[in-house]
Amino acid sequence: MRLFHLDSSLRTDGSVSRDLAGCFQDAWLKGHPGADVTYRDLATDQVPHLAHATQMAALTPKDLRTADQNAAIALSEELARELLDADVYLFSSPIYNWGVPSQLKAWFDHVALDRSLFGEAPALAGRPAVLVMAKGGAYGPGTPREGWDYAEPWLRRMLGEVMRLDLEVIAAELTLAGVNPALNHLQDVADASLAAARAAVVARAEGLGGRVAA
Ligand SMILES: Cc1cc2nc3c(=O)[nH]c(=O)nc-3n(C[C@H](O)[C@H](O)[C@H](O)COP(=O)(O)O)c2cc1C
């Protein structure tokens, strides 16, 4: 049993998305003592933007690739292999400028070169996954910025619909309360959102424990 865990917040201290991911991992490991974890930290080990040479190597049949092409695609293949080799998936992401962190988009551009992860029968289809998110603002129905969050819908599309992971999304909102004075009056709502998110990730991990053991 192997958990794939990816963090993408630029900050390693005080990150809410990393905190939620850590809660999930701790709870999941309690149900799977000794399980393996593949960890990717896109802040401390950044993935470069996709290069044309890498894309061309992906389009070249393996047995016809030059040494340069093999080198150009080595990282992309390693990233895809990490996904293929796991059983359970944990992704964490903030919202930056109403989208996903660019380092996370770059990671997707690399793994998307492996077409086995997409198409009619994606290799990861049906495997359990959780996406935890931290959002400085709030984007629910009736909020002033409803519809501005392009990060969560895009990640749902990629992970849930394209890769067809069995995805649950858990988000803490209003993490900028206490940082942005305009949001300070919403501190109680922010605290409740974080507490609910923490409880939800633990429940998801415990639920998966039962399912995997069954
Ligand atoms: C570069 C940058 C851009 C951000 N853009 C947004 C944004 O568009 N909308 C939003 O709600 N919060 C935004 N935030 C706030 C973060 O989403 C929030 O601080 C979140 O908690 C960050 O995740 P973390 O706690 O895991 O680091 C931004 C933060 C940074 C650093």
Ligand as a Chemical Component Dictionary entry (heavy atoms), coordinates in Angstrom:
data_LIG
# 
_chem_comp.id                   LIG 
_chem_comp.type                 NON-POLYMER 
_chem_comp.pdbx_formal_charge   0 
_chem_comp.three_letter_code    LIG 
# 
loop_
_chem_comp_atom.comp_id 
_chem_comp_atom.atom_id 
_chem_comp_atom.alt_atom_id 
_chem_comp_atom.type_symbol 
_chem_comp_atom.charge 
_chem_comp_atom.model_Cartn_x 
_chem_comp_atom.model_Cartn_y 
_chem_comp_atom.model_Cartn_z 
_chem_comp_atom.pdbx_ordinal 
LIG C1  C1  C 0 0.829  34.737 -4.548 1  
LIG C2  C2  C 0 -0.458 34.583 -3.801 2  
LIG C3  C3  C 0 -1.651 34.815 -4.445 3  
LIG C4  C4  C 0 -2.856 34.630 -3.756 4  
LIG N1  N1  N 0 -4.028 34.792 -4.440 5  
LIG C5  C5  C 0 -5.191 34.529 -3.814 6  
LIG C6  C6  C 0 -6.414 34.580 -4.530 7  
LIG O1  O1  O 0 -6.487 34.865 -5.717 8  
LIG N2  N2  N 0 -7.556 34.286 -3.849 9  
LIG C7  C7  C 0 -7.544 33.917 -2.543 10 
LIG O2  O2  O 0 -8.614 33.612 -2.001 11 
LIG N3  N3  N 0 -6.398 33.869 -1.827 12 
LIG C8  C8  C 0 -5.228 34.145 -2.446 13 
LIG N4  N4  N 0 -4.059 34.056 -1.757 14 
LIG C9  C9  C 0 -4.099 33.635 -0.344 15 
LIG C10 C10 C 0 -3.845 32.162 -0.216 16 
LIG O3  O3  O 0 -4.761 31.391 -0.967 17 
LIG C11 C11 C 0 -3.941 31.758 1.245  18 
LIG O4  O4  O 0 -2.991 32.493 2.001  19 
LIG C12 C12 C 0 -3.742 30.290 1.459  20 
LIG O5  O5  O 0 -3.927 29.978 2.824  21 
LIG C13 C13 C 0 -2.360 29.855 0.994  22 
LIG O6  O6  O 0 -2.182 28.459 1.187  23 
LIG P1  P1  P 0 -1.252 27.923 2.372  24 
LIG O7  O7  O 0 -1.866 28.408 3.653  25 
LIG O8  O8  O 0 -1.284 26.458 2.218  26 
LIG O9  O9  O 0 0.121  28.504 2.153  27 
LIG C14 C14 C 0 -2.848 34.259 -2.409 28 
LIG C15 C15 C 0 -1.623 34.074 -1.751 29 
LIG C16 C16 C 0 -0.451 34.222 -2.442 30 
LIG C17 C17 C 0 0.858  33.998 -1.730 31 
# 
loop_
_chem_comp_bond.comp_id 
_chem_comp_bond.atom_id_1 
_chem_comp_bond.atom_id_2 
_chem_comp_bond.value_order 
_chem_comp_bond.pdbx_ordinal 
LIG C1  C2  SING 1  
LIG C2  C3  SING 2  
LIG C2  C16 DOUB 3  
LIG C3  C4  DOUB 4  
LIG C4  N1  SING 5  
LIG C4  C14 SING 6  
LIG N1  C5  DOUB 7  
LIG C5  C6  SING 8  
LIG C5  C8  SING 9  
LIG C6  O1  DOUB 10 
LIG C6  N2  SING 11 
LIG N2  C7  SING 12 
LIG C7  O2  DOUB 13 
LIG C7  N3  SING 14 
LIG N3  C8  DOUB 15 
LIG C8  N4  SING 16 
LIG N4  C9  SING 17 
LIG N4  C14 SING 18 
LIG C9  C10 SING 19 
LIG C10 O3  SING 20 
LIG C10 C11 SING 21 
LIG C11 O4  SING 22 
LIG C11 C12 SING 23 
LIG C12 O5  SING 24 
LIG C12 C13 SING 25 
LIG C13 O6  SING 26 
LIG O6  P1  SING 27 
LIG P1  O7  DOUB 28 
LIG P1  O8  SING 29 
LIG P1  O9  SING 30 
LIG C14 C15 DOUB 31 
LIG C15 C16 SING 32 
LIG C16 C17 SING 33 
# 
